[in-house]
Amino acid sequence: MTASHITPELLLQAYRIGVFPMAESRSAKGIHWMRPHRRGVFDLNAFHISRSLRAQILRGGYEVAVNRNFAAVVQACADRPQTWINAEIFDLYAQLHAQGHAHSQEIYAGGTLMGGVYGVAICGAFFGESMFSRATGGSKMALAYLIHRLRAGGFALFDTQYLTPHLASLGAVEISRAQYEQRLAQALTLQASFAPKGYCPVPASVVAASASPD
């Protein structure tokens, strides 16, 4: 299916049935629908923060933000030799962001974006799309704050699409398509908020909510 046939509304419907889009490359025309037999997910209560990441979070010297510069986060995620984010993907998620469905978690140091992650929130499910790091620990810090936010907002599912060694080191696991679809169906019955009322994360609470450091 080409991008000209995909609307933000269709994309949201696809997420609801366990399907997500990818392009073959940055320059590719058109988008393919993906529905893997195995899915990567984070147990929101089992995110693993290593001792070094724990120390980095507690040390400070950085700023945490959400949705300050969504476009810059997506662009940074695509800034690598091989990427599935093409112009059509970028435009679709920009539209979802404008509609309040797509969000970015960002980490800044000295006013410079050093790490981030973006994805789509629907009911009690968050579909993580991509992340990047321009400094040591940048993407891991963004994930730690994102998971803390999702827990506070009442989310039940964090879909990582595929399981990579990097995500596995942080506590992500792989489950079958059937298991994933069961979890997704349950999450879609929940009312969650990416911006829970009164939410104001502090480093100590973020590390305290994680699994024990190694």
Residue pairs with C-beta under 8 A, 6 or more apart in sequence:
1 30
1 31
1 32
1 33
2 29
2 30
2 31
3 29
3 30
3 31
3 88
3 89
3 91
3 92
6 21
6 31
6 88
6 92
8 92
8 95
8 96
8 99
8 101
11 21
11 92
11 96
12 96
12 101
12 120
12 122
14 20
14 21
14 33
15 120
15 122
15 125
15 127
16 122
16 184
16 188
18 35
18 39
18 177
18 180
18 181
18 184
19 33
19 34
19 35
20 33
20 34
20 127
20 129
20 161
21 31
21 32
21 33
21 34
21 89
21 92
22 31
22 32
22 34
22 84
22 89
23 30
23 31
23 32
23 84
23 85
23 86
23 88
23 89
24 32
24 84
25 82
25 83
25 84
25 86
26 78
26 83
26 85
26 86
27 86
28 86
29 86
29 88
30 88
31 86
31 88
31 89
34 161
35 177
36 161
36 162
36 177
37 176
37 177
38 163
38 174
38 175
38 176
38 177
39 159
39 160
39 161
39 162
39 163
39 174
39 175
39 176
39 177
39 179
39 180
40 159
40 160
40 161
40 162
40 163
40 164
40 167
40 172
40 173
40 174
41 157
41 158
41 159
41 160
41 172
41 173
41 174
41 175
41 180
41 183
42 128
42 147
42 158
42 160
42 167
42 170
42 171
42 172
42 173
43 171
43 173
44 147
44 150
44 151
44 155
44 156
44 158
45 151
46 171
46 211
47 143
47 144
47 147
47 170
47 171
47 209
47 210
47 211
48 169
48 170
48 171
48 210
48 211
48 213
48 214
49 57
49 144
49 207
49 210
49 211
49 213
50 213
50 214
51 213
51 214
52 137
53 137
53 140
53 141
53 144
53 213
54 207
54 210
54 213
56 136
56 137
56 141
57 141
57 144
57 203
57 206
57 207
58 203
58 204
58 207
60 203
61 109
62 107
62 108
62 109
62 114
62 141
63 107
63 108
63 109
64 105
64 106
64 107
64 108
64 145
64 201
65 106
65 107
65 108
66 103
66 104
66 105
66 106
66 149
66 194
66 195
67 97
67 103
67 104
68 104
68 106
69 104
69 106
69 113
70 93
70 94
70 97
70 102
70 103
70 104
70 118
71 90
71 94
71 97
72 113
72 116
73 104
73 106
73 113
73 116
73 117
73 118
73 132
74 85
74 90
74 93
74 94
74 104
74 118
74 130
75 90
76 113
76 116
76 132
76 134
77 83
77 85
77 116
77 118
77 129
77 130
77 131
77 132
78 85
78 90
78 130
79 132
80 132
85 130
93 102
93 118
93 120
93 129
96 102
96 120
97 103
97 104
101 120
101 121
101 122
102 118
102 119
102 120
102 121
103 118
103 119
103 120
103 121
103 194
104 116
104 117
104 118
105 116
105 117
105 118
105 142
105 143
105 145
105 146
105 149
106 113
106 115
106 116
106 142
107 113
107 114
107 115
107 116
107 138
107 141
107 142
107 145
108 114
109 135
112 134
113 134
114 133
114 134
114 135
114 138
115 131
115 132
115 133
115 134
115 135
115 137
115 138
115 139
115 140
115 141
115 142
116 131
116 132
116 138
116 139
116 142
117 128
117 129
117 130
117 131
117 132
117 139
117 142
117 143
117 146
118 128
118 129
118 130
118 131
119 126
119 127
119 128
119 129
120 126
120 127
120 129
121 127
121 155
121 192
121 194
122 188
123 187
123 188
123 189
123 190
123 191
123 192
124 154
124 155
124 156
124 157
124 186
124 187
124 188
124 189
124 190
124 191
124 192
125 155
125 156
125 157
125 159
125 184
125 187
125 188
126 146
126 150
126 155
126 157
126 158
126 159
126 194
127 159
127 161
128 158
128 159
128 160
128 161
129 161
131 139
131 142
131 143
132 138
132 139
133 139
133 140
140 170
143 170
144 206
144 207
144 210
145 201
145 206
147 158
147 209
147 210
148 201
148 205
148 206
148 209
149 194
149 196
149 199
149 201
150 158
150 192
150 194
151 209
152 196
152 199
152 201
153 192
153 193
153 194
153 195
153 196
153 199
154 190
154 191
154 192
154 193
154 196
155 187
155 190
155 192
156 183
156 186
156 187
156 190
156 192
157 183
157 184
157 186
157 187
159 180
159 184
160 167
160 172
163 172
163 173
163 174
171 211
175 183
